[in-house]
Amino acid sequence: MVGCTRLSLARLGISFNPSGPSTPLVLRRLSSTAPPTDSLGPRWLSDIKQRLGKCMTFGTDTEQTQRAGRILSEIALDWRALIAGSEGFLTGPERRGLYRQAVVWGEQDSMGHVNNVMYNRYAESGRIEWAQKLARLDPANSKAWTTLFAPTEAGFILRTITTSFKFPMTWPDRISVYHKLHHAPTSGSDAIVLDVLVMSEKHQRPAARLSEDILVYDYTRAKKIALPAFMYDMFSSTWILQEQARKENTEKGARISAEVRRLERETWDGDGAVERVGSPGP
């Protein structure tokens, strides 16, 4: 097996010992032919890595190894956009909330897991930063956006929040937090619902998902109000961008999956497949 294949396997976290005893490969066809979904799913990235590792463990020639390397480079660069973007989250620096924020030791509970209440705090901090980003995108209404969470004029009040924990995150880790509109804004509505994704950087998948039901409230009149026009316009354009991100990243993920499937058919899952050992031929 060529050196670049061993290097790629190491990047995947797969060990390879060419001098060790031969271990038969277990070849399964079911996991590779799963149909694509509307979003890529939380384990799509790890599945892609495992499938590539299986191809290279079986044996790839130089051209196939280069193709696998290009796929690895692409998902290493774009994994956040692929996973979160395929659900409609906007992951660019001009829209994201928290980005690679360090999880600190004191955020853990007695079991050594990040305390449940911290996920709500991550979502809250991400929501504030999300609103600050909207202020920069809408300079004409910058002051109104930056004071949304202060009891002064029109602002937001969190009515309910629900949290779904996906796995027990531990220190050390880093998180990225993304917000998106749950549905397209409606003129005259007095509330919005935001979906929240708390992404573990170490595990490269969601650690928690939250839903925030937020009321639009006028502190000067002490009553709820309809979305101001500037909010409605911003949320309408944001919804369009979310749908574009969903489509683009789902299609990109489907293309990557198809490229991996092609490698599988050319290696372990092809008719008459024979495991490649030693150095590849030309």
For each residue, the residues with C-beta under 8 A, 3 or more apart:
1: 5 6 16 18 56 59 276 277 278 279 280
2: 5 6 60 62 65 279 280
3: 6 7
4: 7 8 62 65 66 69
5: 1 2 8 9 56 60 65
6: 1 2 3 9 10 16 18
7: 3 4 10 11
8: 4 5 11 12 52 56 65 68 69 72
9: 5 6 12 14 15 16 53 56 57
10: 6 7 13 14 15 16
11: 7 8 72
12: 8 9 49 50 52 53 72
13: 10 49
14: 9 10 53 57
15: 9 10
16: 1 6 9 10 57
17: 20
18: 1 6
19:
20: 17
21:
22:
23:
24:
25: 54 57 58 268 275
26:
27: 268 269 273
28: 31 32
29: 32 33 269
30: 33 34
31: 28 34 47 51
32: 28 29 51 260 261 264 269
33: 29 30 261
34: 30 31
35:
36: 250 253 254 257
37: 40 41
38: 86 246 250
39: 86 87 246 250
40: 37 44 45 82 83 86 249 250 253
41: 37 44
42: 83 166 205 206
43: 46 47 205
44: 40 41 47 48 82 83 253 257
45: 40 48 49 75 79 82 83 204 205
46: 43 49 50 204 205
47: 31 43 44 50 51
48: 44 45 51 52 71 75 256 257 260
49: 12 13 45 46 52 53 72 75
50: 12 46 47 53 54
51: 31 32 47 48 54 55 260 264
52: 8 12 48 49 55 56 68 71 72 260 263
53: 9 12 14 49 50 56 57
54: 25 50 51 57 58 264 268
55: 51 52 58 60 64 68 260 263 264 266 267 268
56: 1 5 8 9 52 53 59 60 65 68
57: 9 14 16 25 53 54
58: 25 54 55 267 268 273 275 276
59: 1 56 267 275 276 277 280
60: 2 5 55 56 64 65 68 263 267 276 280
61: 64 65 276 280 281
62: 2 4 65 66 280
63: 66 67
64: 55 60 61 67 68 263 266 267
65: 2 4 5 8 56 60 61 62 68 69
66: 4 62 63 69 70
67: 63 64 70 71 259 263
68: 8 52 55 56 60 64 65 71 72 263
69: 4 8 65 66 72 73
70: 66 67 73 74
71: 48 52 67 68 74 75 256 259 260
72: 8 11 12 49 52 68 69 75 76
73: 69 70 76 77
74: 70 71 77 78 256
75: 45 48 49 71 72 78 79 82 256
76: 72 73 79
77: 73 74
78: 74 75 81 82 252
79: 45 75 76 82 83 204
80: 83 84 85 91 176 199
81: 78 84 85 91 245 249
82: 40 44 45 75 78 79 85 86 249 252 253 256
83: 40 42 44 45 79 80 86 87 199 204 205 206
84: 80 81 87 89 91 178 197 199
85: 80 81 82 88 89 90 91 245 246 248 249
86: 38 39 40 82 83 246 249 250 253
87: 39 83 84 180 195 197 246
88: 85 180 242 243 245 246
89: 84 85 178 179 180 195 197 242 245
90: 85 95 96 178 180 238 241 242 245
91: 80 81 84 85 95 96 176 178 245
92: 95 96
93: 96 99
94: 133 136 137
95: 90 91 92 130 133 241
96: 90 91 92 93 99 129 130 133 176 177 178
97: 125 126 127 128 129 130 133 176 177 178 179
98: 101 122 125 126 129 175 176 177
99: 93 96 176
100: 174 175 176 201
101: 98 122 174 175 176 177
102: 172 173 174
103: 107 114 169 170 171 172 173 174 175
104: 107 171
105: 108 171 172
106:
107: 103 104 114 115 118 171
108: 105 111 112 113 114 115 170 171
109: 112 113 114 115 116
110:
111: 108 168
112: 108 109 170
113: 108 109 168 169 170
114: 103 107 108 109 118 119 168 169 170 171 173 207
115: 107 108 109 118
116: 109 119 120 163 165
117: 120 121
118: 107 114 115 121 122
119: 114 116 122 123 163 165 198 207 208 210
120: 116 117 123 124 161 163 210
121: 117 118 124 125
122: 98 101 118 119 125 126 175 177 198 208
123: 119 120 126 127 161 163 177 196 198 210 212
124: 120 121 127 128 158
125: 97 98 121 122 128 129 177
126: 97 98 122 123 129 130 177 178 179 196 198
127: 97 123 124 130 131 179 194 196 212
128: 97 124 125 131 132 149
129: 96 97 98 125 126 132 133
130: 95 96 97 126 127 133 134 179
131: 127 128 134 135 145 146 148 149 156
132: 128 129 135 136 145 146
133: 94 95 96 97 129 130 136 137
134: 130 131 137 138 145 234
135: 131 132 138 139 141 142 143 145 146
136: 94 132 133 139 142
137: 94 133 134 234
138: 134 135 141 142 145 230 234
139: 135 136 142
140: 230
141: 135 138 144 145 230
142: 135 136 138 139 145 146
143: 135 146 147
144: 141 147 148 153 154 228 230
145: 131 132 134 135 138 141 142 148
146: 131 132 135 142 143
147: 143 144 150 152 153 155
148: 131 144 145 154 155 156
149: 128 131 155 156
150: 147 155
151: 155 219
152: 147 155 219 220
153: 144 147 218 219 220
154: 144 148 216 217 218 219 225 228
155: 147 148 149 150 151 152 216 217 219
156: 131 148 149 214 215 216 217
157: 214 215 217
158: 124 161 212 213 214 215
159: 191 213 214 215
160: 211 212 213
161: 120 123 158 210 211 212 213
162: 210 211
163: 116 119 120 123 208 209 210
164: 208 209 210
165: 116 119 168 207 208
166: 42 205 206 207 208 209
167: 200 203 205 207
168: 111 113 114 165
169: 103 113 114 173 175 200 203 207 208
170: 103 108 112 113 114 173
171: 103 104 105 107 108 114
172: 102 103 105 202
173: 102 103 114 169 170 200 201 202 203
174: 100 101 102 103 200 201 202
175: 98 100 101 103 122 169 198 199 200 201 207
176: 80 91 96 97 98 99 100 101 198 199 201
177: 96 97 98 101 122 123 125 126 196 197 198 199
178: 84 89 90 91 96 97 126 196 197 199
179: 89 97 126 127 130 194 195 196 212
180: 87 88 89 90 194 195 197 242
181: 184 185 192 193 194 195 235 238 239 242
182: 192 193 194 195 211
183: 193
184: 181 236 239
185: 181 189 192 227 231 232 235 236 239
186: 189
187: 226 227 232
188: 226 227
189: 185 186 192 216 226 227
190: 215 216 224 225 226 227
191: 159 213 214 215 216 224
192: 181 182 185 189 214 216 227 235
193: 181 182 183 211 212 213 214
194: 127 179 180 181 182 211 212 214
195: 87 89 179 180 181 182 209 210 211
196: 123 126 127 177 178 179 209 210 211 212
197: 84 87 89 177 178 180 206 209
198: 119 122 123 126 175 176 177 206 207 208 209 210
199: 80 83 84 175 176 177 178 204 205 206 207
200: 167 169 173 174 175 203 204 205 206 207
201: 100 173 174 175 176 204
202: 172 173 174
203: 167 169 173 200 207
204: 45 46 79 83 199 200 201
205: 42 43 45 46 83 166 167 199 200
206: 42 83 166 197 198 199 200 209
207: 114 119 165 166 167 169 175 198 199 200 203
208: 119 122 163 164 165 166 169 198
209: 163 164 166 195 196 197 198 206
210: 119 120 123 161 162 163 164 195 196 198
211: 160 161 162 182 193 194 195 196
212: 123 127 158 160 161 179 193 194 196
213: 158 159 160 161 191 193
214: 156 157 158 159 191 192 193 194
215: 156 157 158 159 190 191 224
216: 154 155 156 189 190 191 192 224 225 226 227 228 231
217: 154 155 156 157 223 224 225
218: 153 154 221 222 223 224 225
219: 151 152 153 154 155 222
220: 152 153
221: 218 225
222: 218 219
223: 217 218
224: 190 191 215 216 217 218
225: 154 190 216 217 218 221 228
226: 187 188 189 190 216
227: 185 187 188 189 190 192 216 231 232 235
228: 144 154 216 225 231 232
229: 232 233
230: 138 140 141 144 233 234
231: 185 216 227 228 234 235
232: 185 187 227 228 229 235 236
233: 229 230 236 237
234: 134 137 138 230 231 237 238
235: 181 185 192 227 231 232 238 239
236: 184 185 232 233 239 240
237: 233 234 240 241
238: 90 181 234 235 241 242
239: 181 184 185 235 236 242 243
240: 236 237 243 244
241: 90 95 237 238 244 245
242: 88 89 90 180 181 238 239 245 246
243: 88 239 240 246 247
244: 240 241 247 248
245: 81 85 88 89 90 91 241 242 248 249
246: 38 39 85 86 87 88 242 243 249 250
247: 243 244 250 251
248: 85 244 245 251 252
249: 40 81 82 85 86 245 246 252 253
250: 36 38 39 40 86 246 247 253 254
251: 247 248 254 255
252: 78 82 248 249 255 256
253: 36 40 44 82 86 249 250 256 257
254: 36 250 251 257 258
255: 251 252 258 259
256: 48 71 74 75 82 252 253 259 260
257: 36 44 48 253 254 260 261
258: 254 255 261 262
259: 67 71 255 256 262 263
260: 32 48 51 52 55 71 256 257 263 264
261: 32 33 257 258 264 265
262: 258 259 265 266
263: 52 55 60 64 67 68 259 260 266 267
264: 32 51 54 55 260 261 267 268 269
265: 261 262 269 270
266: 55 64 262 263 270
267: 55 58 59 60 64 263 264 270 273 276
268: 25 27 54 55 58 264 273 275
269: 27 29 32 264 265 273
270: 265 266 267 273
271:
272:
273: 27 58 267 268 269 270
274:
275: 25 58 59 268
276: 1 58 59 60 61 267 280
277: 1 59
278: 1
279: 1 2
280: 1 2 59 60 61 62 276
281: 61
282:
